[in-house]
């Protein structure tokens, strides 16, 4: 076998693997849309939100986007998050783990000087209620940045977020 032929033969195996992965992933990936309600561990803080998950090439790995609004006695906040979710399916019950970043948005414009950024890690379970309908129970830890004396309103804050909701798989 010539050296040139071996080079092409070596490239054939990864191409076949990619083609099989794409074919299988196309059949297995799904979008999930849901709504949830819950609380932060601060007393009197409730939240409601929406979530959208989209599958990748690997069926267990999803890109998750969320938007939620929380209400405390003194103010209301709007939060956007983006994360990765590992979500294997085991029959009716699907545990998952999620990690990512988020921001508390003060106002929706191009100036983000007052936005607060945070990281989160957590997980939960989804329980299939019907072929396309799931109950989602979720717990996340949100770690906000350090206190910065030069910027008013930036105290070190960490939250636990507890939510429950419904998810539809499309």
Residue frames relative to the residue before (quaternion, step in Angstrom):
aa qw qx qy qz dx dy dz
X 1.0000 0.0000 0.0000 0.0000 0.00 0.00 0.00
X 0.4336 -0.7067 0.4928 0.2639 3.57 -0.81 0.94
X 0.6442 -0.5333 0.3896 0.3858 3.53 -1.24 0.49
X 0.6447 0.5338 -0.3073 0.4528 3.57 1.04 -0.83
X 0.6492 0.5119 -0.3102 0.4693 3.61 1.01 -0.79
X 0.6393 0.5232 -0.3248 0.4605 3.60 1.03 -0.77
X 0.6150 0.5523 -0.3412 0.4476 3.57 1.06 -0.73
X 0.6815 0.4671 -0.2796 0.4891 3.59 0.96 -0.87
X 0.6296 0.5267 -0.3355 0.4622 3.59 1.03 -0.74
X 0.6382 0.5266 -0.3188 0.4624 3.61 1.06 -0.72
X 0.6767 0.4756 -0.2883 0.4825 3.60 1.09 -0.64
X 0.5722 0.6242 -0.3736 0.3787 3.59 1.18 -0.48
X 0.6481 0.5368 -0.3244 0.4319 3.60 0.93 -0.83
X 0.6818 0.4528 -0.3195 0.4775 3.69 0.78 -0.80
X 0.6346 0.5250 -0.3400 0.4540 3.62 1.02 -0.68
X 0.6429 0.5058 -0.3216 0.4768 3.59 1.00 -0.76
X 0.6360 0.5279 -0.3234 0.4607 3.59 1.00 -0.83
X 0.6584 0.5032 -0.3062 0.4685 3.59 0.94 -0.89
X 0.6544 0.5141 -0.3190 0.4537 3.59 0.93 -0.86
X 0.6602 0.4924 -0.3062 0.4775 3.60 0.96 -0.83
X 0.6420 0.5215 -0.3181 0.4634 3.58 0.99 -0.83
X 0.6623 0.4995 -0.3073 0.4663 3.58 0.91 -0.88
X 0.6507 0.5172 -0.3206 0.4542 3.58 0.96 -0.84
X 0.6859 0.4674 -0.2830 0.4806 3.59 0.90 -0.93
X 0.6624 0.5132 -0.3152 0.4456 3.60 0.89 -0.91
X 0.6107 0.5606 -0.3574 0.4300 3.58 1.02 -0.71
X 0.6924 0.4610 -0.2730 0.4832 3.55 1.05 -0.75
X 0.7608 0.4201 -0.2060 0.4497 3.61 1.04 -0.73
X 0.6180 0.5594 -0.3735 0.4070 3.62 1.04 -0.55
X 0.0170 -0.7951 0.6057 -0.0262 3.51 -1.11 0.70
X 0.3990 -0.6540 0.5811 0.2745 3.51 -1.30 0.41
X 0.1056 -0.7753 0.6192 0.0656 3.53 -1.11 0.69
X 0.0670 -0.7812 0.6206 0.0032 3.54 -0.92 0.98
X 0.0945 0.8276 -0.5465 0.0862 3.57 -0.84 0.90
X 0.2533 -0.7120 0.6309 0.1754 3.49 -1.41 0.18
X 0.0163 -0.8109 0.5844 -0.0251 3.55 -1.06 0.75
X 0.1600 -0.7366 0.6463 0.1192 3.52 -1.39 0.26
X 0.1598 0.8005 -0.5649 0.1206 3.54 -1.15 0.53
X 0.4189 -0.6810 0.5412 0.2606 3.52 -1.26 -0.54
X 0.3521 -0.6421 0.6265 0.2670 3.49 -1.38 0.36
X 0.6081 -0.6017 0.3639 0.3686 3.59 -1.12 0.47
X 0.5022 0.5969 -0.4577 0.4266 3.60 1.20 0.16
X 0.5338 -0.6475 0.4359 0.3252 3.58 -0.89 0.92
X 0.8373 0.2080 -0.1625 0.4788 3.55 -0.97 0.89
X 0.5741 0.5784 -0.3899 0.4287 3.61 1.21 0.28
X 0.0153 -0.7884 0.6145 -0.0248 3.57 -0.66 1.14
X 0.1023 -0.7986 0.5902 0.0585 3.56 -1.22 0.42
X 0.0976 -0.7376 0.6632 0.0807 3.51 -1.36 0.48
X 0.0756 0.8330 -0.5421 0.0803 3.58 -0.99 0.74
X 0.3546 -0.6866 0.5962 0.2177 3.47 -1.48 0.08
X 0.1102 -0.7887 0.6023 0.0543 3.57 -1.13 0.66
X 0.0560 -0.7663 0.6396 0.0231 3.54 -1.19 0.68
X 0.0697 -0.7826 0.6186 0.0030 3.57 -0.76 1.12
X 0.0470 -0.7814 0.6212 0.0361 3.55 -1.03 0.77
X 0.4702 -0.7064 0.4679 0.2470 3.55 -0.99 0.93
X 0.3598 -0.6999 0.5811 0.2074 3.54 -1.31 0.51
X 0.7440 -0.3097 0.2912 0.5155 3.55 -1.20 -0.54
X 0.7189 0.3571 -0.2231 0.5531 3.57 1.12 -0.63
X 0.4762 -0.7270 0.4079 0.2798 3.61 -0.52 1.11
X 0.6826 0.4949 -0.3057 0.4423 3.63 1.03 -0.61
X 0.6961 0.4571 -0.2651 0.4861 3.62 1.17 -0.46
X 0.0108 -0.8166 0.5751 -0.0482 3.57 -0.70 1.10
X 0.3564 -0.6623 0.6108 0.2476 3.52 -1.30 0.49
X 0.1218 -0.8140 0.5675 0.0230 3.57 -0.69 1.11
X 0.0328 -0.7588 0.6502 0.0220 3.55 -1.01 0.89
X 0.0320 -0.8008 0.5979 -0.0122 3.53 -1.01 0.86
X 0.0644 -0.7427 0.6639 0.0592 3.53 -1.27 0.52
X 0.1263 0.7950 -0.5873 0.0840 3.56 -0.78 0.98
X 0.2722 -0.7314 0.6054 0.1566 3.49 -1.32 0.45
X 0.1185 -0.7880 0.5997 0.0726 3.57 -0.92 0.91
X 0.1966 -0.7737 0.5956 0.0897 3.52 -1.20 0.62
X 0.0244 -0.7453 0.6663 -0.0003 3.52 -0.97 0.99
X 0.7010 -0.4755 0.3056 0.4348 3.54 -1.19 0.30
X 0.7544 0.4060 -0.2280 0.4627 3.61 0.99 -0.73
X 0.8308 -0.0273 0.0328 0.5549 3.63 1.11 -0.41
X 0.3429 -0.6865 0.6002 0.2255 3.50 -1.45 0.15
X 0.1017 -0.8067 0.5805 0.0437 3.60 -0.97 0.83
X 0.2575 -0.7361 0.6070 0.1532 3.54 -1.24 0.59
X 0.0863 -0.8158 0.5718 -0.0106 3.57 -0.84 1.04
X 0.1065 -0.7536 0.6462 0.0564 3.56 -1.13 0.82
X 0.0349 -0.8046 0.5928 0.0109 3.60 -0.96 0.84
X 0.1020 -0.7489 0.6520 0.0609 3.53 -1.32 0.49
X 0.1556 0.8146 -0.5412 0.1391 3.57 -0.71 1.02
X 0.4247 -0.6388 0.5686 0.2969 3.50 -1.41 0.03
X 0.1197 -0.7929 0.5967 0.0313 3.53 -1.01 0.88
X 0.1950 -0.7300 0.6443 0.1185 3.55 -1.00 0.93
X 0.0530 0.8384 -0.5271 0.1286 3.56 -0.46 1.25
X 0.0351 -0.7993 0.5999 0.0049 3.63 0.11 1.22
X 0.3252 -0.7393 0.5573 0.1924 3.57 -1.15 0.59
X 0.0320 -0.7850 0.6184 -0.0189 3.55 -0.88 1.02
X 0.7872 -0.2495 0.1466 0.5446 3.58 0.39 1.15
X 0.8312 -0.1676 0.1424 0.5107 3.57 -0.88 -0.97
X 0.7433 0.3589 -0.1999 0.5280 3.61 1.13 -0.57
X 0.0505 -0.7982 0.6002 -0.0101 3.57 -0.86 1.03
X 0.1870 -0.7680 0.5998 0.1240 3.61 -0.43 1.13
X 0.0302 -0.8000 0.5984 0.0329 3.58 -1.17 0.46
X 0.2070 -0.7239 0.6426 0.1423 3.51 -1.38 0.39
X 0.0631 -0.8048 0.5901 0.0006 3.57 -1.00 0.82
X 0.0334 0.7681 -0.6391 0.0236 3.55 -1.20 0.64
X 0.2579 0.7794 -0.5436 0.1747 3.57 -1.07 0.67
X 0.5133 -0.6084 0.5097 0.3265 3.50 -1.32 -0.49
X 0.0547 -0.7924 0.6068 0.0299 3.53 -1.25 0.45
X 0.1731 -0.7684 0.6039 0.1217 3.52 -1.32 0.17
X 0.3168 -0.6865 0.6154 0.2228 3.51 -1.14 0.70
X 0.2088 -0.8090 0.5442 0.0756 3.55 -0.50 1.22
X 0.3318 -0.7561 0.5353 0.1780 3.56 -0.73 1.09
X 0.7757 -0.0789 0.0741 0.6218 3.56 1.04 -0.81
X 0.4391 -0.7002 0.5021 0.2547 3.58 -1.14 0.58
X 0.4474 0.6193 -0.5441 0.3467 3.55 -0.02 1.34
X 0.7115 -0.4767 0.3076 0.4146 3.59 -1.27 0.02
X 0.6233 0.5194 -0.3481 0.4697 3.62 1.16 -0.41
X 0.0566 -0.8275 0.5585 -0.0056 3.58 -0.56 1.15
X 0.2321 0.8243 -0.4931 0.1534 3.59 1.17 0.50
X 0.7606 0.3721 -0.2080 0.4898 3.59 1.02 -0.69
X 0.4472 0.6920 -0.4635 0.3260 3.61 1.21 0.10
X 0.2485 -0.7495 0.5981 0.1371 3.55 -1.16 0.72
X 0.2053 -0.7913 0.5685 0.0927 3.56 -0.79 1.03
X 0.0043 0.7917 -0.6107 0.0152 3.55 -1.18 0.62
X 0.3319 -0.6845 0.6001 0.2474 3.53 -1.36 0.20
X 0.0987 -0.7926 0.5975 0.0711 3.56 -1.19 0.45
X 0.0411 -0.7435 0.6666 0.0339 3.48 -1.37 0.48
X 0.2673 0.7712 -0.5441 0.1942 3.55 -0.99 0.73
X 0.1455 -0.7874 0.5898 0.1045 3.49 -1.23 -0.42
X 0.0324 -0.7973 0.6023 0.0210 3.49 -1.29 -0.18
X 0.4039 -0.6704 0.5456 0.2997 3.52 -1.26 -0.48
X 0.1954 -0.7167 0.6524 0.1500 3.49 -1.31 0.51
X 0.1419 -0.7832 0.6037 0.0451 3.54 -0.88 1.03
X 0.3778 -0.7433 0.5087 0.2145 3.57 -0.67 1.14
X 0.1883 -0.7849 0.5853 0.0768 3.56 -0.77 1.11
X 0.7563 0.0058 0.0331 0.6534 3.56 1.21 -0.71
X 0.7396 -0.4274 0.2462 0.4578 3.65 -1.15 0.23
X 0.8046 0.2234 -0.1246 0.5358 3.63 0.98 -0.70
X 0.6795 0.4930 -0.2707 0.4711 3.64 1.24 -0.11
X 0.0496 -0.8083 0.5859 -0.0296 3.56 -0.86 1.06
X 0.3252 -0.6649 0.6300 0.2351 3.53 -1.29 0.55
X 0.1316 -0.8011 0.5820 0.0460 3.60 -0.82 1.01
X 0.0639 -0.7573 0.6499 0.0070 3.56 -0.91 1.05
X 0.0168 -0.8434 0.5287 -0.0939 3.57 -0.59 1.18
X 0.0283 -0.7577 0.6519 0.0126 3.56 -1.17 0.75
X 0.0342 0.8078 -0.5854 0.0592 3.58 -0.81 1.03
X 0.2738 -0.7119 0.6227 0.1745 3.51 -1.28 0.62
X 0.1128 -0.7910 0.6002 0.0373 3.58 -0.74 1.08
X 0.1103 -0.7952 0.5949 0.0388 3.57 -0.76 1.07
X 0.1992 -0.7803 0.5867 0.0852 3.53 -0.53 1.22
X 0.6899 -0.5318 0.3213 0.3715 3.56 -1.24 0.43
X 0.6738 -0.4741 0.3835 0.4174 3.51 -1.39 -0.08
X 0.5877 -0.5500 0.4516 0.3850 3.52 -1.28 0.37
X 0.0811 -0.7805 0.6197 0.0139 3.57 -0.94 0.97
X 0.3619 -0.7755 0.4805 0.1920 3.57 -0.34 1.27
X 0.6493 0.5391 -0.3265 0.4257 3.61 1.11 -0.59
X 0.7333 0.3321 -0.2137 0.5534 3.61 1.22 -0.37
X 0.3750 -0.7448 0.5005 0.2325 3.60 -0.50 1.15
X 0.8077 0.2965 -0.2181 0.4606 3.56 -1.09 0.74
X 0.6057 0.5385 -0.3806 0.4454 3.61 1.19 0.26
X 0.1227 0.7736 -0.6076 0.1313 3.54 0.07 1.26
X 0.5413 -0.5939 0.4691 0.3664 3.55 -1.22 0.47
X 0.0698 0.8031 -0.5817 0.1088 3.56 -0.57 1.18
X 0.0480 -0.7622 0.6452 0.0213 3.54 -1.02 0.87
X 0.1112 -0.8037 0.5839 0.0264 3.56 -0.98 0.89
X 0.2254 -0.6594 0.6826 0.2201 3.47 -1.39 0.34
X 0.1534 -0.7854 0.5965 0.0610 3.55 -0.90 0.96
X 0.1058 -0.7808 0.6155 0.0159 3.56 -0.79 1.11
X 0.1046 0.8071 -0.5757 0.0786 3.60 -0.75 0.98
X 0.0757 -0.7397 0.6647 0.0731 3.52 -1.38 0.38
X 0.1719 0.8008 -0.5583 0.1324 3.57 -0.99 0.77
X 0.4896 -0.6273 0.5178 0.3141 3.50 -1.38 -0.18
X 0.1346 -0.7781 0.6122 0.0417 3.56 -1.09 0.84
X 0.1764 -0.7567 0.6220 0.0975 3.56 -1.04 0.84
X 0.2413 -0.7573 0.5926 0.1308 3.59 -0.83 1.02
X 0.1972 -0.7930 0.5716 0.0748 3.55 -0.71 1.13
